[in-house]
Amino acid sequence: MPLVLGVTGSIATGKSTVCRTLVELGAVHCDADPLVHRMYDPGKPAFDRIVGIFGQEIVGSDGYIDRKVLGAKVFGKPEEMGRLTRAIGDIAGEVKRVIDEWRATLPRETVAVMEAVNLIDARYSAWCDQTWLVATERENALKRLMARNEFSLAEATQRVDGQRPWQSRAPASDHVFHNDGTVEEMVSAVKEERARVLDLYLKGELPPRKFDAWAAEMASQMAARRGGPPQQG
């Protein structure tokens, strides 16, 4: 089975740079965003559910849901984001299907990468051998998002501030890349960490995932709030 890495981080932190570097080194890659987008293409059940919730104005002239218009309705609004997530359907099932296929078909020396903003939050990390978190300072994320997506400052701020700070995800991550320097520095850091982790994996010496301890702690805290024992699974 391959080494499966989960790469996560908030918007405009540099996840694409990390994943692109890994692909150039031979990794197999799946970006969860396009995977999810295909779940609400025209003609699929989620399309009708989402349009029914958010209105016909989110449909573009090409007949597809305009993700920029939809994003403006949900980013920074947890309740609306939750409605969207439920309307899309079994996202976790799609992500797991891809990872299961990798494990069934790819050789041991291969690196496979699942890229997802909500990798930790949605517990997809449970299906990965390691979780890598990409972080950057808020001002850097705003500048990148405005340049990349041609967003106004208000639009970029809505999206950046609507996501969780990297510090809340760090305890569940096996490695944190701080992407505040040059692209070259980031690429070098990824290459170094990839070589180190793959060597440990092939030797059977990969340390336990930090995600597992984090998830157990979250379950314990939730149980304490409910007044009962932690739930398993």
SEKOL-397027 format. One line per 3 residues: number of its first residue (from 0); their letters; for each residue x, y, z of C-alpha. Coordinates in nm, 3 decimals. Layout:
SEKOL-397027
NUM	A	X Y Z | ...
//
This chain:
SEKOL-397027
0	MPL	0.000 0.000 0.000 | 0.119 0.356 -0.065 | 0.210 0.625 0.183
3	VLG	-0.103 0.841 0.204 | -0.047 1.202 0.305 | -0.330 1.440 0.388
6	VTG	-0.249 1.803 0.308 | -0.463 2.071 0.465 | -0.471 2.440 0.550
9	SIA	-0.698 2.738 0.512 | -0.755 2.920 0.185 | -0.451 3.078 0.015
12	TGK	-0.196 2.929 0.255 | -0.001 2.741 -0.013 | -0.150 2.391 -0.017
15	STV	-0.124 2.388 -0.396 | 0.250 2.457 -0.381 | 0.300 2.167 -0.143
18	CRT	0.090 1.930 -0.354 | 0.242 2.042 -0.683 | 0.590 1.975 -0.544
21	LVE	0.487 1.628 -0.431 | 0.334 1.552 -0.773 | 0.655 1.663 -0.943
24	LGA	0.831 1.408 -0.725 | 0.596 1.136 -0.851 | 0.302 1.150 -0.610
27	VHC	-0.058 1.066 -0.700 | -0.285 1.356 -0.604 | -0.653 1.426 -0.545
30	DAD	-0.793 1.769 -0.460 | -1.113 1.723 -0.260 | -1.259 2.052 -0.390
33	PLV	-1.305 1.940 -0.754 | -1.412 1.599 -0.628 | -1.692 1.766 -0.432
36	HRM	-1.777 2.007 -0.714 | -1.854 1.714 -0.943 | -2.110 1.596 -0.686
39	YDP	-2.334 1.893 -0.768 | -2.296 1.914 -1.144 | -2.621 1.977 -1.337
42	GKP	-2.835 1.666 -1.344 | -2.711 1.532 -1.011 | -2.943 1.529 -0.708
45	AFD	-2.728 1.773 -0.510 | -2.764 2.037 -0.783 | -3.139 2.060 -0.730
48	RIV	-3.104 2.053 -0.352 | -2.852 2.338 -0.349 | -3.044 2.555 -0.593
51	GIF	-3.358 2.492 -0.391 | -3.185 2.624 -0.079 | -2.982 2.916 -0.217
54	GQE	-3.191 3.025 -0.515 | -3.169 3.026 -0.894 | -2.929 3.322 -0.886
57	IVG	-2.640 3.089 -0.798 | -2.668 2.920 -1.141 | -2.437 3.071 -1.401
60	SDG	-2.503 3.125 -1.770 | -2.335 2.790 -1.845 | -2.594 2.606 -1.636
63	YID	-2.348 2.516 -1.361 | -2.357 2.650 -1.007 | -2.138 2.960 -0.989
66	RKV	-1.910 2.877 -0.698 | -1.807 3.239 -0.645 | -2.171 3.344 -0.600
69	LGA	-2.239 3.041 -0.382 | -1.926 3.107 -0.177 | -2.040 3.460 -0.100
72	KVF	-2.353 3.312 0.055 | -2.179 3.059 0.282 | -1.824 3.168 0.372
75	GKP	-1.808 3.302 0.724 | -2.161 3.173 0.792 | -2.139 2.836 0.972
78	EEM	-2.512 2.770 0.956 | -2.528 2.832 0.580 | -2.212 2.628 0.523
81	GRL	-2.372 2.345 0.715 | -2.682 2.360 0.496 | -2.463 2.344 0.186
84	TRA	-2.260 2.051 0.316 | -2.574 1.852 0.398 | -2.723 1.932 0.057
87	IGD	-2.415 1.807 -0.129 | -2.443 1.461 0.026 | -2.187 1.197 0.126
90	IAG	-1.863 1.393 0.080 | -1.676 1.171 0.324 | -1.777 0.866 0.123
93	EVK	-1.629 1.012 -0.195 | -1.300 1.099 -0.023 | -1.273 0.756 0.137
96	RVI	-1.354 0.585 -0.193 | -1.049 0.752 -0.353 | -0.817 0.666 -0.065
99	DEW	-0.941 0.306 -0.053 | -0.872 0.273 -0.426 | -0.519 0.405 -0.375
102	RAT	-0.451 0.154 -0.098 | -0.586 -0.130 -0.310 | -0.396 -0.049 -0.629
105	LPR	-0.079 0.156 -0.568 | 0.259 0.008 -0.475 | 0.421 0.066 -0.134
108	ETV	0.687 0.310 -0.259 | 0.423 0.547 -0.401 | 0.318 0.866 -0.224
111	AVM	-0.053 0.952 -0.258 | -0.185 1.293 -0.152 | -0.536 1.393 -0.047
114	EAV	-0.570 1.772 -0.041 | -0.864 1.907 0.160 | -0.935 2.224 0.358
117	NLI	-1.148 2.026 0.606 | -0.920 1.723 0.623 | -0.895 1.736 1.003
120	DAR	-1.233 1.887 1.083 | -1.420 1.627 0.877 | -1.196 1.347 1.012
123	YSA	-1.055 1.249 0.672 | -0.715 1.241 0.846 | -0.825 0.909 0.997
126	WCD	-0.770 0.753 0.653 | -0.423 0.906 0.598 | -0.085 0.797 0.730
129	QTW	0.013 1.154 0.810 | -0.146 1.499 0.810 | 0.049 1.797 0.684
132	LVA	-0.076 2.146 0.766 | 0.017 2.454 0.563 | -0.001 2.787 0.747
135	TER	0.062 3.149 0.660 | 0.011 3.488 0.816 | -0.331 3.644 0.758
138	ENA	-0.199 3.937 0.554 | -0.014 3.702 0.320 | -0.330 3.496 0.266
141	LKR	-0.531 3.811 0.188 | -0.275 3.932 -0.069 | -0.254 3.593 -0.240
144	LMA	-0.631 3.554 -0.256 | -0.684 3.901 -0.400 | -0.418 3.843 -0.665
147	RNE	-0.520 3.486 -0.751 | -0.898 3.519 -0.753 | -0.928 3.890 -0.830
150	FSL	-1.122 3.937 -0.508 | -1.178 4.272 -0.343 | -1.036 4.316 0.006
153	AEA	-1.384 4.263 0.149 | -1.433 3.940 -0.047 | -1.090 3.809 0.052
156	TQR	-1.143 3.904 0.415 | -1.477 3.721 0.426 | -1.315 3.400 0.306
159	VDG	-0.995 3.418 0.511 | -1.165 3.516 0.836 | -1.438 3.259 0.779
162	QRP	-1.192 2.973 0.821 | -1.030 2.826 1.129 | -0.689 2.957 1.240
165	WQS	-0.402 2.719 1.179 | -0.326 2.701 1.551 | -0.648 2.506 1.611
168	RAP	-0.544 2.240 1.359 | -0.177 2.213 1.455 | -0.228 1.961 1.740
171	ASD	-0.377 1.713 1.489 | -0.097 1.763 1.234 | 0.222 1.564 1.202
174	HVF	0.403 1.853 1.034 | 0.330 2.225 0.997 | 0.475 2.419 0.703
177	HND	0.494 2.795 0.765 | 0.464 2.941 0.417 | 0.571 3.302 0.472
180	GTV	0.895 3.302 0.278 | 0.981 3.238 -0.085 | 0.839 2.966 -0.307
183	EEM	1.186 2.817 -0.330 | 1.208 2.788 0.048 | 0.871 2.618 0.060
186	VSA	0.958 2.370 -0.214 | 1.284 2.283 -0.040 | 1.103 2.223 0.290
189	VKE	0.849 1.994 0.121 | 1.119 1.791 -0.053 | 1.308 1.747 0.273
192	ERA	1.003 1.638 0.472 | 0.880 1.406 0.197 | 1.215 1.226 0.185
195	RVL	1.226 1.193 0.564 | 0.873 1.061 0.601 | 0.888 0.822 0.306
198	DLY	1.211 0.673 0.441 | 1.048 0.613 0.779 | 0.740 0.463 0.614
201	LKG	0.938 0.220 0.401 | 1.135 0.112 0.711 | 0.812 0.060 0.905
204	ELP	0.919 0.326 1.153 | 0.657 0.595 1.092 | 0.550 0.734 1.433
207	PRK	0.186 0.725 1.547 | -0.038 0.989 1.390 | -0.098 1.297 1.602
210	FDA	-0.451 1.304 1.465 | -0.548 0.998 1.669 | -0.456 1.157 2.002
213	WAA	-0.625 1.481 1.897 | -0.945 1.300 1.795 | -0.951 1.108 2.124
216	EMA	-0.911 1.434 2.316 | -1.193 1.597 2.118 | -1.418 1.298 2.190
219	SQM	-1.332 1.318 2.559 | -1.412 1.689 2.572 | -1.741 1.635 2.393
222	AAR	-1.834 1.355 2.631 | -1.752 1.576 2.929 | -1.983 1.846 2.797
225	RGG	-2.259 1.588 2.750 | -2.197 1.426 3.084 | -2.125 1.077 2.948
228	PPQ	-1.836 0.850 2.839 | -1.656 0.916 2.504 | -1.820 0.754 2.205
231	QG	-1.610 0.511 2.004 | -1.565 0.527 1.626
//
